[in-house]
Amino acid sequence: MASRGTSETSKLRQNMEEQLDRLMQQLQDLEECREELEEEEYEETKKETLEQLSEFNESLKKLMSGNMTLVDELGGMQLAIQAAISQAFKTPEVIRLFAKKQPGQLRTRLAEMDRDMMVGKLPRDVYTQQKVEILTALRKLGEKVRGPLRTQILSHLFQDSHVKPFLISVNCLNAQLTTEDEAFLAANASATLSHFEKVTASLGSEDKIMALASSGVGKTPT
């Protein structure tokens, strides 16, 4: 029975991720062809997609109600959807990686952005916006670690002979923010993103995650 429950949860998560991927692809396609659209058409299409995200969020909320296993599995996805609905996050790929709890891939994207910005391939304003989104996602995925402690953890990890715990630890480490990360966030976070951070601070219990849906951060801007 337990195995069956685990299998059903895995299939449900896969189904939810596929639905989210489809909606994120809609947003990404919309942004990529924005210059080809009239402003009214762009805004209308984006509004429709955000409404679909709101409906998807309601479905998630109902699924997770009273089921702590699903809260553990899908709570992060709901946070990412809330970030998109509130437009605290505007980058589809960052939202997707946040929802799938992929701190390593978020760090990789950030490193690529650093490189692109340095060689002039990425405008400073786009870089700043996306970096703030990535760091906020990482903050939600893991606790802060200051520089010396980060070094200490790395030193311990490379002495560990157990591969699985090592990989899990590295994944957690990727989600942790350095002092420099925190300073960048403090200097560049928008009011919308700061509100998202405040509303979702210290989420973890089922009640808190459920309460998120009724907060102002979950409402589609008009």
ABEGO torsion letter per residue (X at the ends): XAAAAAAAAAAAAAAAAAAAAAAAAAAAAAAAAAAABBAAAAAAAAAAAAAAAAAAAAAAAAAABGBAAAAAAAAAAAAAAAAAAAGABABAAAAAAAAAGBAAAAAAAAAAAAAAAAAGABBAAAAAAAAAAAAAAAAAABBBBBAAAAAAAAAAAAABABAAAAAAAAAAAAABBBAAAAAAAAAABBAAAAAAAAAABGBABAAAAAAAAABAAABBBX
